[in-house]
């Protein structure tokens, strides 16, 4: 059994994200993104793409979502977004916010 240190990798990445995907898991069936939004950071695009779906979870703190959905994604809540629909994430608070994006192929996108 292998564990993956995602927070450390995301903290070191310029984007503030680490994608746990096929290079780590050996499978193309699913992926997970561990992301950090710094205070005041905005503009993180969520767009799964044709044949894909994603669920976005606010892990600690609240995230403002605009675009296909416009809402305050509260700590512990998630949204589901599919295909070419797109949203943007923003951290309006004074502390870092962690989010998780879990994604995979929809039936039409399985390859």
Buried (B, 14 or more C-beta within 10 A) or exposed (E): EEEEEBEEBBEEBEEBBBBBBEEBBEEEEEBBBBBBBEEEBEEBEBBBEEBBBBBBBBBEBBBBBBBBBEEEBEEEEBBEBBBEBBBBBBBBBEEBBBBBBBBBBBEEBEE
